[in-house]
Amino acid sequence: MARNIYNFSAGPGMLPEAVLKQAAAEMLDYQGSGMSVMEMSHRSKVYQSIIDGAEKAIRDLMGVPANYKVLFLQGGASTQFAMVPLNFMVKSSKADYLNTGEWSTKAIKEAQRYGDVKVVASSEDQVFSYLPEIKPAEFRPDADYVHITSNNTIFGTSWKSMPDTKGVPLVCDMSSDILSKPVDVTQFALIYAGAQKNMGPAGVTVVIIRDDMIERCRPETPTMLKYKTHADNGSMFNTPPCYAVYIVKLVCEHVLAMGGIPAMHKLNEQKAALLYDALRTPSEELDKKFLAEAAKEGLVTLSGHRKTGGMRASIYNAMPLEGVQKLVAFIKKFEQANP
Ligand SMILES: Cc1ncc(COP(=O)(O)O)c(C=O)c1O
């Protein structure tokens, strides 16, 4: 069955068609096991090979060094907003946050429940439409960590480089740009990302944590919210999100086969340049017409976030170049018909 839509949703995003086809082919009988991945014991040898494969593919793609663990957790990136302070606000109980959008605002709110949060840079004054200047003097040398959101999903701003925190552990929410461009993992004490944009389906959150951060945690931290619980048990303290991890494995292996992150990055830049060239600000009354006509052409989920309105096209890894070409051609056609 061929698919004839391009889905520009901000998340869950498209998955590579090859991955969906492989998952479909393996649905009833995973590699001779006689069962679906959804049905097998997470303690079985065959499932262990799946979760190990997912971890290996992430390590290979991102060049994760040996002194970092890769964890597969549940609760979405939003649970990390609490896990990070619960685990890391242990010495001074101070944390410095960069506030660049809706998600960092939520992360800040959660951290404020546990300690002294300082917003060291913010673009809230202009509805997060720009990236604020980073002033090194604002960072507190005794902070337990600094938190940054690498790509601000709703507003579309993205940091080109990471701040120099002068040795204070840097924690990054990479939910909307993980695997889309090369990153140096050694800059971070912890990286987290909900899988549902670039890595797989919702239900699994990937955490990459440096070994020296694992032992920290506040005494009241629930067992399931301690990184150590999951690091000590290979992400199997309890039943992991088995099927979601399997799809992450397939997606990561697919990206590796396509040439890895450098190839993905090149393609993403090509897509972005093409789209940004074609963009104009649509007038409000044309929005509805645009959305309805685009949907008829198989171009779907283009409305902006409920808070910002307007249009939004998310072009995650699995969006083919042809999808963007089709959208750009449609924008031009629509422009001519609605001058
Ligand atoms: C940057 C960022 N952080 C966090 C989240 C929240 O993720 P989740 O729905 O997995 O909790 C999102 C979701 O869109 C996001 O884009």
The ligand as a Gaussian input file, in Angstrom:
#p B3LYP/6-31G(d) Opt

LIG

0 1
 C       11.571000      20.675000      22.815000
 C       10.488000      19.852000      23.436000
 N       10.612000      19.491000      24.716000
 C        9.664000      18.756000      25.318000
 C        8.528000      18.330000      24.664000
 C        7.501000      17.523000      25.383000
 O        7.639000      16.207000      25.010000
 P        6.700000      15.035000      25.541000
 O        5.388000      15.211000      24.861000
 O        7.454000      13.794000      25.127000
 O        6.587000      15.150000      27.016000
 C        8.371000      18.668000      23.316000
 C        7.164000      18.227000      22.579000
 O        6.805000      18.705000      21.535000
 C        9.374000      19.467000      22.700000
 O        9.242000      19.826000      21.412000

